[in-house]
């Protein structure tokens, strides 16, 4: 369980680091100012913050197998 939590924490930090390092490329490719890209980062962090309690609710409501099958069904489409 602890290893799973550590991997999840590492992935969250990795996602945030990748997002920050991609900002200059996003600004150049989409030709947008830094304020727009800052809003993108804020939205990304807000989505992560909202998904944490939703995930806790889903884990208590459904079994691991059901969650896995639903996630694979949604992302496989």
Secondary structure, 3 states (H helix, E strand, C coil): CHHHHHHHHHHHHHHHHHHHHHHHHHHHHHCCCHHHHHHHHHHHHHHHHHHHHHHHHHHHHCCHHHHHHHHHHHHHC
